[in-house]
């Protein structure tokens, strides 16, 4: 049986985005998981019921710690002797592809998700570009998460190897049975949240779900929101990004605003999406974001920035609005338009249909199964 090792920098990728995908693949392959030794790794073990190995990996640039991670990854791969290694996220890719190359793993796959270097400058950008080029040099197969990521890899000359998006993009797809507005309404969790928020009947609720960091466009979101009519409300779901936290003036504005509701991190975001009218994601950069996929499955129109991934999910006038990144006026216009839109329900229905047709989780799993079989079989020709 083919031995497949799936590797992420931190286990939260496996408890969230990739949840249950390794378990499905284990029906066809001998699957092992490697990630950093954080508390969530125990949850991964319980959820996936698969062998788990821990290799510490530092998210940021840390040459000494990265060297230790490399030695430990080499040790793990020599012990496991995999046929395929597949890494997700930047640091896991850097460590895994280099270790896989040195260990002569036959198939070495890395998936590029959100690229960092296009929105950085100076020496940091040069380092990130060099690291991504090294990842590609050591990999046998490079998978861009979406067409926008693919184009950036080409435009910056990261690699000349073949780049092929799997399916319509994204790394996991969406469980549309779980992300279903009717299910949430039947459970009553949406009405409970509406009562908790003390929303009036005429309140129009925008929802943001994600990390609380400036790269998600918080400055533009608050500027645009403050210009909206008094019946506009904003629901914030997520946690502060400790690496790049929001400035104090922004956190203070959120705390003091009577129509901004910060409910923090939620393991289940469905009630927040079900109670909302429109999702807003004014991010500066993404790979292929999961939030608009989940919102779309919940029949929620989305206002997103015209960036990688987002513009592969949202079609203006069909299931939402696209606006220029870092543009308060464009974001305000779209938010105001959504409040006045007479076809909001239709946009939501279109959003749900698009997710069902393109991003259903089980269909994506089958594409992953076909992908691995194709890569392994190509070695034996």
C-alpha positions in Angstrom: 0.0 0.0 0.0 1.2 3.5 -0.8 2.5 5.3 2.3 1.4 9.0 2.3 2.7 11.5 4.9 0.7 14.7 5.3 2.6 17.6 7.0 1.4 20.9 8.3 3.3 23.6 10.2 0.7 23.6 13.0 -2.1 21.1 13.9 -4.9 23.7 13.7 -4.8 23.3 9.9 -5.7 19.6 10.5 -8.4 20.2 13.1 -10.1 22.8 10.9 -9.5 23.1 7.2 -8.3 19.6 6.5 -10.4 17.8 9.1 -11.5 14.3 8.1 -9.6 14.4 4.7 -6.7 12.2 6.1 -9.2 9.7 7.5 -10.8 9.4 4.1 -7.5 9.0 2.3 -6.5 6.3 4.9 -9.2 4.1 3.3 -6.9 3.9 0.3 -3.4 4.6 1.5 -1.2 4.1 4.6 -1.5 7.6 6.0 0.7 9.3 8.6 0.4 12.9 9.9 3.3 15.1 11.0 2.8 18.5 12.6 4.2 20.7 15.5 3.7 19.3 19.0 0.9 21.6 20.1 -2.1 20.8 22.2 -4.3 20.4 19.1 -2.2 17.5 17.9 -4.0 15.3 20.4 -7.3 16.3 18.9 -6.0 15.5 15.4 -5.1 12.0 16.7 -8.6 11.5 18.2 -10.4 12.9 15.1 -8.4 11.1 12.4 -7.5 7.8 14.2 -4.1 7.8 12.4 -0.4 7.6 13.4 0.8 11.0 14.5 4.4 12.3 14.7 5.4 15.6 16.1 8.2 17.8 14.6 8.4 21.3 16.0 8.2 24.0 13.3 8.4 27.8 13.8 6.0 29.8 11.7 8.3 32.9 11.3 11.9 33.1 10.0 14.2 31.4 12.5 17.4 29.9 11.0 18.5 28.0 14.1 15.1 26.5 15.0 14.5 25.7 11.3 17.8 23.7 11.2 16.6 21.7 14.2 13.3 21.1 12.5 15.0 20.0 9.4 17.1 17.4 11.3 14.1 16.1 13.1 12.1 15.9 9.9 14.9 14.0 8.2 14.9 11.5 11.1 11.1 11.1 10.9 11.1 10.5 7.1 14.0 8.0 7.3 12.0 6.1 9.8 8.7 6.2 8.0 10.1 5.7 4.4 7.0 7.3 2.7 6.2 7.0 -1.0 4.6 10.5 -1.0 5.0 13.5 1.3 2.6 16.4 1.0 3.2 19.6 2.8 0.8 22.6 3.4 1.7 26.1 4.6 5.0 27.9 4.1 7.3 26.6 6.9 6.1 23.0 6.6 6.8 23.2 2.9 10.3 24.6 3.4 11.3 21.9 6.0 9.5 19.0 4.3 10.6 19.5 0.7 14.2 19.9 1.8 14.1 16.9 4.0 12.1 14.9 1.4 14.7 15.7 -1.2 17.6 14.7 1.1 15.8 11.4 2.0 15.0 10.8 -1.7 11.2 10.4 -1.1 9.9 9.5 -4.6 6.9 12.0 -4.7 7.3 15.3 -2.9 4.2 17.5 -3.1 3.8 21.0 -1.7 0.6 23.1 -1.9 1.1 26.9 -1.9 -1.8 28.6 -0.1 -1.7 32.3 0.7 1.6 33.7 -0.6 3.3 36.3 1.6 6.0 37.8 -0.6 3.7 39.7 -3.0 2.6 42.0 -0.2 6.0 42.4 1.4 9.0 44.5 0.4 12.8 44.8 0.8 15.0 42.1 2.3 12.1 40.2 3.8 10.5 39.8 0.3 13.8 38.6 -1.1 14.2 36.0 1.7 10.6 34.7 1.2 11.1 34.5 -2.6 14.3 32.5 -2.1 12.6 30.1 0.3 9.7 29.5 -2.1 12.1 28.9 -5.0 14.0 26.4 -2.8 10.7 24.7 -2.0 9.9 24.3 -5.7 13.4 23.1 -6.5 13.1 20.3 -4.0 9.5 19.4 -4.8 8.5 17.0 -7.6 5.0 18.4 -7.7 3.8 21.9 -7.0 0.1 22.6 -6.4 -1.2 26.2 -6.3 -4.3 26.5 -4.1 -6.0 28.6 -6.8 -5.4 30.3 -10.1 -4.4 33.6 -8.5 -1.6 31.9 -6.5 -0.6 30.1 -9.7 -0.2 33.4 -11.6 1.8 34.9 -8.8 4.2 32.0 -8.8 4.7 32.5 -12.5 4.9 36.3 -12.5 7.6 36.3 -9.8 9.6 33.5 -11.5 9.3 31.2 -8.5 9.5 28.1 -10.6 9.3 26.8 -14.2 7.8 23.5 -13.2 4.3 22.6 -14.1 1.6 24.2 -11.9 -1.8 22.7 -11.8 -4.7 23.7 -9.5 -6.7 20.7 -8.2 -10.4 21.0 -9.1 -11.7 24.5 -8.8 -9.2 25.4 -6.1 -9.0 25.4 -2.3 -7.4 22.5 -0.3 -10.4 20.9 1.4 -13.8 22.0 0.0 -16.9 22.6 2.1 -19.3 20.2 3.8 -22.6 21.6 2.5 -24.6 19.3 4.7 -23.0 20.8 7.8 -22.8 24.4 6.5 -26.6 24.6 5.8 -28.7 27.5 6.9 -31.9 25.3 7.2 -30.1 23.0 9.7 -29.0 25.9 11.9 -32.5 27.5 11.8 -34.0 24.1 12.8 -31.6 23.9 15.7 -32.6 27.4 16.8 -29.0 28.6 17.4 -29.4 31.5 15.0 -32.4 33.0 16.9 -30.5 32.5 20.2 -27.6 34.5 18.9 -29.9 37.2 17.6 -31.4 37.5 21.0 -27.9 37.6 22.6 -27.0 40.5 20.3 -30.2 42.3 21.0 -30.8 43.1 17.4 -33.9 45.0 16.3 -36.1 43.7 13.5 -34.8 46.3 11.0 -31.1 45.6 11.8 -28.9 44.8 8.8 -26.1 42.6 10.0 -22.7 42.4 8.3 -20.4 39.6 9.4 -16.6 39.2 9.5 -15.0 35.9 10.3 -11.2 35.5 10.5 -8.1 36.5 12.3 -8.1 39.9 13.8 -5.1 41.5 12.0 -4.7 44.5 9.8 -4.0 42.4 6.7 -7.7 41.4 6.9 -8.6 45.0 6.1 -9.9 46.1 9.6 -9.1 49.7 9.0 -11.1 49.9 5.8 -13.9 47.8 7.4 -14.4 50.2 10.3 -14.1 53.3 8.2 -16.7 52.0 5.7 -19.0 50.7 8.5 -19.0 54.0 10.3 -20.5 55.8 7.3 -23.4 53.4 7.0 -27.0 54.1 8.2 -27.9 53.6 11.8 -29.6 50.2 11.3 -26.3 48.7 10.1 -24.6 46.3 12.6 -21.3 44.5 12.4 -20.6 41.0 13.9 -17.0 40.1 14.4 -16.0 36.4 14.8 -12.4 35.4 15.4 -9.4 36.0 17.6 -6.5 38.4 17.7 -3.5 37.4 15.7 -0.8 37.6 18.3 2.0 37.8 15.6 0.4 40.9 14.0 -2.2 42.2 16.4 -4.5 45.1 15.6 -3.4 48.6 16.7 -4.9 49.7 20.0 -6.9 52.5 18.5 -8.8 49.9 16.3 -9.4 47.5 19.2 -10.7 50.5 21.2 -13.0 51.5 18.4 -14.4 48.0 18.2 -14.9 47.8 22.0 -16.7 51.2 22.3 -18.9 51.0 19.2 -22.6 50.2 20.2 -23.3 48.5 16.9 -20.2 46.4 16.6 -20.5 43.0 18.3 -17.3 41.1 19.0 -18.2 37.5 20.0 -14.6 36.2 19.8 -13.5 32.8 18.5 -16.2 30.4 17.8 -15.7 26.7 17.1 -19.0 26.7 15.2 -19.4 29.8 13.0 -22.7 28.7 11.5 -25.0 30.6 13.9 -23.1 33.8 13.2 -23.4 33.2 9.4 -27.1 32.2 9.7 -28.0 35.4 11.6 -26.2 37.7 9.2 -27.2 39.3 6.0 -23.9 39.7 4.2 -20.3 38.4 4.8 -17.5 41.0 4.5 -13.9 40.1 3.9 -11.8 43.1 2.9 -8.5 41.2 3.1 -5.3 42.4 1.5 -4.1 38.9 0.6 -5.5 35.4 0.5 -4.7 32.1 -1.1 -8.1 30.6 -1.4 -10.1 31.7 1.7 -12.5 29.3 3.4 -14.8 31.9 4.9 -16.5 32.9 1.7 -16.9 29.2 0.8 -18.6 28.5 4.2 -20.7 31.7 4.0 -21.8 30.8 0.4 -22.8 27.3 1.6 -24.9 29.1 4.2 -26.6 31.0 1.4 -24.9 34.3 2.4 -23.8 36.8 -0.3 -20.3 38.1 0.2 -18.4 41.4 -0.2 -14.8 40.5 -0.8 -11.7 42.2 -2.1 -10.6 41.6 -5.7 -7.6 39.4 -4.8 -6.4 35.8 -5.2 -9.0 33.3 -4.2 -11.8 35.7 -3.4 -12.2 36.6 -7.0 -12.4 32.9 -7.9 -15.3 32.5 -5.6 -17.4 35.7 -6.0 -18.9 36.8 -9.3 -20.3 40.4 -9.0 -24.0 40.6 -9.4 -24.4 36.8 -9.1 -23.3 35.9 -5.5 -21.8 39.1 -4.1 -19.6 42.1 -4.7 -15.9 42.5 -5.5 -14.1 45.7 -4.3 -10.5 47.0 -4.6 -8.3 46.2 -1.6 -7.4 49.0 0.7 -10.2 51.2 -0.7 -12.6 52.5 1.9 -14.9 54.2 -0.6 -15.3 51.1 -2.7 -16.1 49.0 0.4 -18.6 51.6 1.7 -20.4 51.6 -1.7 -20.6 47.8 -1.8 -21.9 47.6 1.8 -24.5 50.3 1.2 -25.5 48.6 -2.1 -26.1 45.4 -0.3 -28.3 47.1 2.3 -30.5 48.4 -0.5 -30.4 45.3 -2.7 -33.8 43.8 -3.5 -32.3 40.5 -4.7 -30.3 39.6 -1.6 -32.1 36.3 -1.2 -31.4 35.4 -4.8 -27.7 36.2 -4.4 -27.6 33.9 -1.4 -29.3 31.1 -3.4 -26.8 31.5 -6.2 -23.9 31.4 -3.6 -25.2 28.1 -2.2 -25.6 26.6 -5.7 -22.1 27.6 -6.7 -20.5 26.0 -3.6 -22.5 22.8 -4.2 -21.4 22.6 -7.8 -17.7 23.5 -7.4 -16.5 23.0 -3.8 -18.4 20.1 -2.2 -16.0 18.5 0.3 -16.6 14.8 -0.7 -16.0 15.7 -4.4 -12.7 17.4 -3.5 -11.6 14.3 -1.5 -12.2 12.2 -4.6 -10.0 14.6 -6.6 -7.3 14.3 -4.0 -7.5 10.5 -4.2 -7.2 10.7 -8.0 -4.3 13.1 -7.7 -2.2 10.9 -5.4 -2.9 7.8 -7.5 -1.8 9.6 -10.7 1.4 10.9 -9.1 2.4 7.5 -7.7 1.4 5.6 -10.9 3.6 7.9 -13.0 6.6 6.7 -11.1 6.0 3.1 -12.2 5.6 3.7 -15.9 
